[in-house]
Amino acid sequence: MTASVPRLLFATSNAHKLREFTELCTPLGLRVLAPAAWVAEGGAALADVAETGETFLANALLKAEAAHLATGLDAVADDSGLCVDALGGAPGVQSARFAGPDASDAANRALLCERLQGVVADRRQARFQCVLVCVGPLADGAGCGRTAAGVPWRAFVGEVAGRILDAEQGDGGFGYDALFWHEGLQATFAAASAPAKHAVSHRGLAFQRLAVWLAAALQRRIQPDRPLFMRRSTAQALSRALTNDLRRGFRYADMALENALGEDPGLGPKEREAVAELHWFALRHLGLLGLADDALRARPLAAGPVPVEGLARDAGPRLAQYVMQSVDVYGKPLEQTKKAGLTSAFDALLARNLEFPLPAPVHDAQKALRTATWHMRGLPDAARLALEHGVHLDLWAALERDLGTEHATLALEYLGQRAPLAVRANRLKAPREIVRQALESAGVRGVPLAGLDDGLVCLGSGRLTALSEFRAGWFEVQDEGSQRIAASVDAQPGQTVIDWCAGAGGKTLALAAALNDQGRLLALDTHDRRLHECARRLDRAGVTCAKVRRLGPRGQAPRDLPLADRVLVDAPCTSTGALRRNPELRWHIDRAWIERFPAQQGAILSAAARHVKPGGRLVYATCSLLKAENEAVVVAFLASAPDFTLLHETRTGPASLAYLQTRPLPAVGPDGFYNAVMVRTDVPAPP
């Protein structure tokens, strides 16, 4: 471990957990400091902490905070246990004390067997869950939680499903391992080898998620934030980009940016990065910037976010100036107060004595920003919150109604950050480790994603699509959430699989890899342009088992479409879970857009279901946060299709309140997705 890597205190007295955690940390080269080692180095013994929390997260946070406050070190603590469905989730947080305060593992297992006596095998489903919490400076940054003492924290959850046997098997592991049967291992955790268990265990998955975050945190220490590279040409390019946005009605903002950058071939990489960063900021704060522009022009200020259609067509240069006066030299938002210091990106430009034609006097623009800020703070809650989070008022109302204020706020804070770059190694051409090494040679660190054999999240920036390995089909750029949707299909070599609404083929490519290019894969869509792109990508990836087919103008399936073992419906939706990918969308998602999709989604799901074999799997997915596009569509479908049964449904990333409550780091987290996995149990009617 290098001197720049902080010590991590793992606050546990459980020798089994400590050994597992140390084994899991060893490949990273991190040193785990146990409480005994802390005492041996001259520190005071850690006091016992009463685990009075009602959740695993609450208990782990109690222990980690106490350890941090006692030692001053970044501290990690865990709480984990077994949740048995037939027992209503018990023993849960009482797992270690199930048979009494000082119960042995054997006594706990005996009591569990007694409580489950007479419960048949198919009703013995259970889940091991582990929550790791890190408290201390390492946890600081966007999205972190804070304790009552103001100390930053983050949590990392691992969960694994299985069932409880009626007799013990194996003599390894500890706790309930000898009773917990894992289908993938075809063994209990006590009978499996340590490496095999770590690969799928709740503790292993929690640690893998912790490892991704640790890598990102340590990367920030090695490569701290750099000031924006500001020149006159930077300001001019930003002005052009925002002018292009206005001309396009703030649609296809990526093209507006690229066109603006292309007009000045003299822009260097650092300048292009600065323009993109400021453009990204502007798109997420258009409501406030629009109010500032009205204030500057002495127009009445609206009682809510200014719609993008209401922005003056000549506002591009002024918006650019407001943005540069709204952020510091690192691109972070500045508090707009009467005494705002000379620390903005605009000040940095002026400090270098670089001439720039000002669309507005500096003092007047600053006053307009302050006026807009104070006006926003006095608005009714709904309008204020919509402005603070940079979304259309209708979208805020829908999110608050569906998810509640806490969830909506946390989700939009998460989606207000820059999206990470994630890739999926194409196992048909190169395993993940080889792809990771290729990225490393290009200056981009790839960190494995928990529970995904091919996924990597990238730390650092780089034009990965320009790499020869990308052109050779070794990997695809794909969000973690999309990869998890494809994995939920559970495609097996030799099967027939249909990707309904395949689009440009991101999930089609993942399905082809899962099939090992053996079987039959059909990619369907209504748009020829998307299907052409899908076919091109399949060819680059070396896929031979897939064909693209066009749906009819109203989504009708081809007459000769076969029945399939697996059908994925990645339905068109509002894209509320992917707002950080296309930030301009947040100003266009109004009531009409929100109400547009559910009926269409239901019709597509019903059409696709006709092509699922008996015993086959139907997966419905969206990148939406809204219940009307998710649970409501599935409930309505199941009511009309008694031959289908819901296996499970999942909300990923900011679609899940449980995920957001762990205070994740958005820079390495997935977009928001919903998916429901259903199975056909009856003989299907003819299509």
N, C-alpha and C positions, 0 to 999 in steps of 0.2 A: 504494500500500500504506500502510495506516495505521500509526501508531507501535505499536499493540498487536499487530500481526502480526509474529511473529518472522522473522528471515531464515532461509532454508533454503539450506544449502550442498549443491550436487549434486556429489558426489565422483567426477568422471569427467574423463578427458583426451580422450575421444572426441568430436570436434567434431560428428559426425552425431547422436549421442545427446543431446548438450547442446542442439543446435538443436531437435530433436524435443521434448525435455522442456520447453524454454523456450516453444515454441509451444503445448504442451499446458497450461502454467501461465498463459499470458497471459490467457485468459478469466476466470481467478479473480482477477486483479489481484495475484498474488503475484510477488515478485521472486526469481529464482533467482540465487544467488551461486555462480559457478563458481570452481574453485581459482585460476585466473589473477586473477579479480577480488579474491579474498581476499588474494593477494600484493600486488596493486596498492594495496590499502587498508592495507598495512603488515604483513600477517601473514606468517609463515614459510611457505615452500613445503612442500606436503604430500609426505611420503615415499611411495614406491611400496609397494604392499602385495602380497605374494605370494598369488595366488589358489590356495591349497592345499586349499580345501574340496571335498567330493565332491558337493555340490549347489549349485544356483543360490543358494538361501537362505543357505547357509553362506558362500559367497564374498561376497555382497552385505553380509552382516552384518560380516564382517571389514573390508571397506572403509569401511562407514558408521561403525563404532565407532572405527576409527583416525582418521577425519576429525573426529569429534566430540571425541575426546580431544586432538587437536592444535589445534583451533580454539575449543572451548567452545561452538560453535554446534550447533543441531539440524542433523544431517547426514543426507542421503539418498544412498544408493548403489544401484546396480543390478547384477544379473548376468542375462544372458539368452543364449539360444542356440537352436539347432535340434535337435530330437530326431526322428530318422528311424526309423520302425518296422522297416524292412527291415534296418537296421544295428544293431538291438538298442538303440536310443535314442541312438546316436552321431550327431553329434559331441558333443552335450550340453554339459557345462561346458567342453569343449575346443573349442567352436565357433570361437573367434577364433584358435586355435592348431592347427587341424585339420591343416594342411599344414606345420606347424613353428612354432617360437616367435615368429618375426617374419614369418609368412606374410601375404601380401596377400589382400584379399578375392577377387581373381581366382584366386589359387592355391587357396584353400579351395574355391571353387566348382568348379574343375577337378577337384580330388581327389574331391569329392562325386559329380560326374558319372561319374568313373572307377569309383568303388566301386559305383555303381548301374547300371552298364552291364549290359544284359540283363535287368534287373528290369522286369516289365511294369507298365503304367500303374496298374492297380488295386491294385498292391502297393507303391506309392510314397507311402503316407500318411506325413505328417510333422506335427509340432507346433512352433510357435514358443512359447517360454515366457519370460516376464520376471518377475523378482522384484525389487521395490523394497523396501528396508529403511530405516526411519527410526529413528535413534538419538538420544536426548536427552530433555530434560524434556517435550517435546510428546507423547512416546510413553507417558508415565506414566498410571497409572489401572488400572481393573479389567481383568484379563486380560492385561496386558502381560507380555512376557518380560524377563529381566534378564541382562546379560552377566556374565562372571566378575568384572568390576569393579563390578557392581551398577547399571549404567546401563540404563534402560528402553529397550525396542525393540519395534517391530511390523513385520510384513512384509505386502506386498500383491502378489498374484499375478495375472498375466494370461496367458491361453493361447489360442491360435488354431490351428485345424486346417486343413490343406490337403494338397497333394501336390507332389512334386518333379518338374519337367519335365526332359526330356532335353536341352533347349537354352534358353539365356537369352532372356528377353523384357523389354524396357524398359530405360531408362538412368537411372531415378531410384533413390532408396533407397540401401542399402549392404548389406554382408554378403551373405547368401544371397537377398536380396529378388528378384533377377532370375530365380531358379529356383523360387520359392515361389508356387504357383498357389492362389488363394482362390476357392472356388466362388461365394460371394456377390457378390464383385466382378467375377467373370468376367475376371480379370486377375491378373498377378503383382503383388506389392507394389511392384516397381520400375516397373511401367507405370501403376499407379493414382496418382491425385492425392494430395497430402499429406493433405487433409482426409478423403478417402475411406478412406485407409489408417489414419489415426489413429482413425477411428470403430470399426474392427474389429480393429486390431493388438493384439498381446500387450502392447506397451508402453502403448498407449492404454487398454486395459482395466485394466492394473495401475495406471495413473495415476488412472483414474476411481475405483477403489477407494481409492487414497490420498487423493483429493480429498474423498470422503465423510468419511473419518476426520479430515482436516485441518479440514473445516468443523465437525465435532463438537468437536474439540480447541479451536479458536478460539472456538466458542460458549461453552465452559466458562470461557474467560478473560474473555469479555464478561459472562457471567451465571454466576458461580461458585455453588456449592452454597449454598442458603439454609437457615438453621436451621428445624427443624420448628416450626410455629406451635402452641404448646402452651397449652391452657387446661383448666379442669376438664371442660368439655363434651367436649374432645378425648378425655380419658381415659375418660369415660363412654361415648362412642360406640364406642371401641375395645373396651371391656368388653362392650357389647351385641353387637357384631359377632362376637366370639369365643364368646359365649354362644349366639348363633344358629348358629354353626358346630357347636358341641357338640350342639345339638338336632337338627341335620341330619346328624350323623355325619360332618362335614367333607366334605360334598358340596354342589355348587353354591355355592361360597364367594362368588362374585360377587353372588348374590342375598342371601346373609347380610349382606354389607357394605352393599349398597344399602338393604336394609330397616332396618339400624341407623342409617344416615345419614338416612334419611327420617323417623325418629322425632323428629328435632330440626331443624326448618326454620330455626333460628337459626344453624346452622353455616355459616360463610363458606367461600369457595373454598380458602383456605390451610389451614383446619382440616380440611376434607374431604380435602385432599391429604395432610395429616399422618396422618390416620386410615388412609387407604388404604395409605400407606407402611409404617406399623407393622403393619397387618393382613397385608400382603404378607410382611413379615419373620417374623411369627409362623408363618405357614403353612409357611415354609421351614425353620423351626427347631423344629417341634413335638416332635421326638424329645428334644432337649435340654431344652425347656421342660417336657415331661412328666416327665423324670427330676428336674428341679428341684422339681416339685410333689410328687413322691413323697418327696423329701428333706425338704421343708418339713413334710410330714405324717408324717414318721418311718416311712415305709414302706420295705421292702427295695427296693433299686435293681436294675432289670432288667439282664440281661446283653446288652442290645442296645436298639435303639430301642423306646420304648413305643408299642405300636399305638394308633391313635386311638380304638379301641373301649375301651381301658383308661383313658382320661382320665376323671377324675371329672366328673359332669354339672354340678357347681356350680363348675368350675374357671375359668370365663370371666373373672371379675374378677382372679383371681390370675395367670392367663396374661397379662392386660393389664399388670399390674404388673411381671411378669418381663420382658416385652418392653421396657417403658420403662426398666428398669434394665439392659437388655442392649445398648442402643444409645446413641451419643452424640447431641448436639443436632442432628446432620445426618442421623440415622438409620443411621449406620454401626456395625457391630458393635464392642463394647468387649471387650478382653481381660479375662476374669474372673480377676483375681488378688487376693491378700489386700490389696493396696494400691490397689484401683480408686479412681481419683479421683472427685471430685464433678463429673463431666462428662456424666452420662447425661441422657437426655431427661426422666427422672423428676426428677433434681436441678433441671433447668431449671424444671420445674413448681413444685417446692417453693420454689425461690429467689424466685419471684414471690409468695410468701405466699398461694398459692391453696389453699384447703381442698379436700381430696380424701379421701373415706372409704377408708382403707387396708384392703384385705383381709388384709394381712399386715404386720407390722412391717418397716420398711425394712431393718434389719440382718439380720433372719431371712431375708428374701427374697434378699438379697445372698449370704448364707452358703449358701443352698440352690443358687443358681446356681453358686457356686464348687465346692460338693460335686459337683454334676452334671458340671461340666467336668472335674474331676480324675477322677471315676469313668469318664467317657468315655475319657480318655487311657489308662486302664489296661485297657481292654477288648481282646479279640482283634482283629486287624487288620480282619477283615470287618465286625464290629459297629461298631468305631470309625469306619471309613471311611463306613459307611452313616449313622452319626449326624452325622459332620462334614459330609456332603453332603446330609443331610436327606432320605433316601429309605428306603423299606421294605427290610429286609435281603434279601428275595428279589430285589428289583430290582437292588440293588448286585451280588449274586452273578451275576445274568444278564449285566449289563453288563461286569463284570470277566471273566467267562468268554468272552464274545463279542469284546470289544474290547481286552482287556488293561487292566492297572491304570492305565497312563499315559493312554490314550485315555478310559477311563471317568472318571478324575479330572478331566481337562481338560473333558470334555463336561458333567459335572455342575457344575463351577465356572462354566462359560459359562451353563448353564441355571439357575443360582442367581441370575442378575441379572435386573433388570426388562427386559421385552421392549420393543423399540422400536415406534414407530408408523410403519407404512409404508402408502402408498396407491398405487393404480393409477389413472391418469387414464383416463377413458372416451373413447377417441378418436372414438367415434360422436357425442359432444357437445362435447368440448373437448380440445385438444391439451395435452400435459404442461406446456408453458410457461405457458399460460393458467391451468391449475390451480395451478401453483407460485405465480403472482402472487396468486391468490385466497387461498391459504394464508398468503402473506406479509402480506396485508392483515389477516388474522386473528391476526397475531403469531406464526405458526408458519413456520419456515424449512424448505422442502423441497429436498432435495439429490438430484439424479438418481442412480439406481442403475445400476451398470455393466452393460452388455449388455442392458438392458431399456428399450425405447423409451418405455414409459409409466410406469415405476416411480419413486417418490420415497420417500426415508426422511425422516421429520419430526424436526427438532430443536426442542426446546421442547414445551410441553404446551398443549393446547387441546381443547375439545369439538368436534371436526371434524364430527361427525354432526349438530350443531345449525346448521351453516352452510347458507345458502340454496343454495349451489352443490352441496352434497351432496344436499339434497332434490331438486334439479333433475337429479340423475344424472350430474354432471360427473366424479365420482370415487367409488371404493370403497375402503374400508379392507381391505388384504390384505397379508399377510406377503410379504417378498421371496422366500422359498422357494416359496410357493404360486404366485407369479407365474412363477417359473422352471419349475415343473412344467407350467403351462399353455403356456408358450412351447415346451417340448420336444415338444408335440403337433404343432407345425408346421402348424396348420390354415390352409388357403388359401381365399380367397373362392370360392364356388360349390360347395364340397365338402359331403358329408354327414358330420356329426360326432356322435358319441354320448358323452355324459358319464355314465358308469355310476357309481352311488353319488354323485350330484351334491350331496346334502345341501341346504344353503341356497343353493347356487348361486354361490359365490365364483369357482370356476374356470370355471363355465358362462358367467359374464359376461365373463371374459377371453377365452374361446374365441369368443364372439359378436363381440367387438371384432376379434379376429384374422381372422375371416371377413368383416369389414366389413359385418356384417348381411346377407351375401349367401350363400345356400346353405341348408342344413337342419341344424338343431342340436336334438338331443333330450336332455333332462335326465331321467335315471332315478333313482328312489330308492324305498325301501320305506315311507317315512314320509310320510303326507299333510301333516303340519304343516310339514315341511321343504320339500316341494314347493310348498306354498302360499307360503312365504316366498321361495322361488326365483322363482316367477311374479311376485310383487310387485316384487322387485328387478329382474327383467328389464323389467318395464313402466316402472319409474322410469328405467332406463338407456336406454330408447328402442329396445329390441331387438324386432324383428318376426320374425326367422328361427327363433326357438326355441320349442319346446313342451315342457311337462313331462309325463312319463308315469310311471305307478306300476308298479313291479315287483311280482311276486306275493309272498305272505307268506314264501316260501322263496327269494326272489330270482329267480323265473322271469321271463323276458323276455316282453313282449307278443307275441302271435302274429304281428302284422303289422310287427314291427320290421324295418327294412331292413338291408341290408349297408351298411357305412360306410367312407369313406376313412380316417377316424381314429376310434379308440375309446380313451377315457381311463378307466382304472380307478383311482380314488382310494379304495383299499380301507380298510375299517374296521380299526383297529389299536390298539395299546396307547397311542399318543400319547406315547411316551417322548421324541420329538424336540421336543415342544411343552410340556414341563413348566412352563416359565416363564409360559405363558398361563393354565394352570389348576394352580397350585402344590399345591393340595390332593390332586391325583391321585397325587403321589409317595408318599403313605401308603397308597394303595389298590392299587397295582400289585404284587400278590403272585404266587406261582407259578401259581395258578389263572387269574389275569387274563392272565399272559404266555403260558400254553399255550392260551388260548381261541381265538386268531385264525388261526393258520396254515392249518388245514384249511378254514376259511371263506374265507380269502383265495384259496386255490387253486381252490376251487369257483367263486367269483365270476369269477376270471380266465379259467377255462376256458369259462364261460358267455358272457362278453363276447367271447372270441376267435372264437366262431362267427359273429359279425356283422361281421367285418373282411373287406373286399374283397381279392381277390388284388392284391398290391402295396400294400395299405393298411398303416397303422401302428397298432400296439397299444402303449399306454403304461401301465405299471403303476407306481403310486406309493403310498407310505405316509409318515406323519410319525413313523416309528419308527427307533430306533437299532439294533434287534436283527436279527441275521442270519436268524433263523428266520422272520421276517416279510418279509424282503427277498430277499437272494440265494437262500436255500433255496427260496422259493416259485417264483421265476423258473426256477431249475434244474429243479425238478420239473415245471413246466409245459412247458418246452422239451423235456424227455425224453418227454413224452406228446404233443407237438404238433410233429412233424417238418416241418410246412409253415411254421413260424415260425423266424425267425433273429434273434438278438440283435444290434442295431446298436451300442448302447452302454448302459452303466449308470452312474449318477452318485449320489454321496452329497454332500449340500449342508449347509453350516453345521456344527453340532456332530456330525453324522453322519459327517463326514470328518476323519480324523486329520490329513491334509495341511493342511486348513483351520485346524484348531486349533493346529497347530505354527507357524502364522504369528502366533500370539498376537493374535487379532483383538479389536476392541472390541465386546463383546456389545451395547452400547447402540445400535449401528447394524447389527448382523449378523442373518442370517436364522435361523429355526427349523431343526431338523434334519429333512431329508427324504432319502428314497431314491427313485430312479425308474429304470426300465429301459425302453428304447425298442426295440421289436421290429417286424419287418416280415413280412407274410405273403407267401410265395413260391410257393404252390401254389394250385390251385383248391380253395376251401373246400367241406367237406361241407355238405349242407343243414341248417339249424338244426332 
